Amino acid sequence: MKTVLKAKMWSILWLFLLACSGNDKDDLYKTDALDTRLDGRTTNMESIVAVASSDPDKANGVKILFYPKSGATDFRLYYQVEADKDSLDYAAYRLVKDSTIAALYTGFYQEFQIDSLAPHWAIVTFEHQKILHTSPPIRLQHIENQTRTSNTVSIDHSIAASPRFRWDSISPNNKFLYLISDENPHIQSSGISSDRSYTYGNQNNVVLDLNESPAPTLVKNKLYTFKVFELTPNNWTTRLLTANFEAQ
C-alpha cells in the first residue's frame, strides 16, 4: 500500500514539475515576442529606415540594412515565424537570435544577415534616448522576387561638384534609397527619394535626408560610389543599382 501511495505521490510531483517546466518554456518564448517588448514602453513606431535585399552569396540569405540614429543601442531583429500572419500582428514576431550584424560605411548603416526558407515579415528595433524605435514591417521576398543588380545609371557632370544621377524604375509605385560614399568608405550623402533622379546637394525631390549635417563638397578627380535601392512599398529591394564615378 505504501509502495502504491509513493508511486502516486511521485507521479503527481512529476506532473507538477512537468507543468512548471512547460510554463517556464512558454514564458521564456513569450519574452521573445515583439508585443511583449513593446508593452508599457514609450515607442516611436515605424521610425527606422530599414530595407531588405537578397544575399547574392547565399541561396536563402537575406540582408536587412538599416539606419541607426546617432547614439542608438540594442539593435534587434524580429520576424514572424508563420508566413501568413498580418504584418501588424506584433504577437506573431519573434526575436531572431541566430542573425549576424555588421557596421557598414564606418557605422552610418548597420546590416543584419539571416537565412530564411520562406517569405516572412520582419521588423528592426533599437533603443534611443529611452525610447523604443521600430521599423515599418518589411516583407522578405527573396524566394519569389530576388534582388536584381544593375549599373545602368546616367550621371550628368555639367555642374561642377554637383552631379545629377538618373535611373529607370521597375514600378511607378516604388521609392528609392540612395547613398554616395567615398573609398574609405564614408557616406557623403544618403536619403529617400520619390523620383528617379537625385542631384548631389539638392533636396528638391528628397523625401527624407539621413545626413545629420550638410553634404560635403565632392573633391575633384576623387572616386566615389553611387548606389540606389529600388524599394517596393513593403521595403523589399527589387533592384540594386551601382555606379562608380570620378568627381568633376
Secondary structure, 3 states (H helix, E strand, C coil): CHHHHHHHHHHHHHHHHHHHHHHHHHHHHHHCEHHHHHCCCCEECCCCCEEEEECCCCCCEEEEEECCCCCCEEEEEEEECCCCCCCCCHHHEEECCCCEEEEECCCCEEEEEEECCCCCEEEEEEEECCEEEECCCEECCCCCCCCEEECCCEEECCCCCCCEEECCCCCCCCEEEEEEECCCCCEEEEEEECCCEEECCCCCCEEEECCCCCCCCCCCCCEEEEEEEEECCCCEEEEEEEEEEECC
